[in-house]
């Protein structure tokens, strides 16, 4: 049985995150998907308040249930460093966004240095907001967009 990895903070489960998770399950097929979820300590290194680990984990599992994915197909692991179990364990693939692509390259560099085979990197593209700028948690926090990439204060957001 093979394994696929994906990871993130998943601060706000926005459409970009959802595309990443869907692609990770698609890549894993019937195999196991390991989802690394950033610990509170690691998430706290960002310059804003981020929902705690249990809240982010619940939001993630709720979304996966919406997808109809059985619990036996995935496991959520707490990330206390950028690499999780990818440096020691065997993986067939890692699914990343353009933002986390450099981490995947570093993982393969470290694996190669320790004599382990490289992991196939599957890179998805950003999901764009209505203004053709990538959806991101930072933009959501700053009130620029919602989780679907709709501009705040745009005509379609105004009450009638």
Secondary structure, 3 states (H helix, E strand, C coil): CCEEEEEECCCCCCHHHHHHHHHHHHHHCCCEEEEEEECHHHHCCCCCCCCCHHHHHHHHHHHHHHCCCCHHHEEEEEECCCCCCCCCCCCCEEEECCCCHHHHHHHHHHHHHCCCCCCEEEECCCCECCCCCECCHHHHHCCCECCCCCECCCHHHCCC
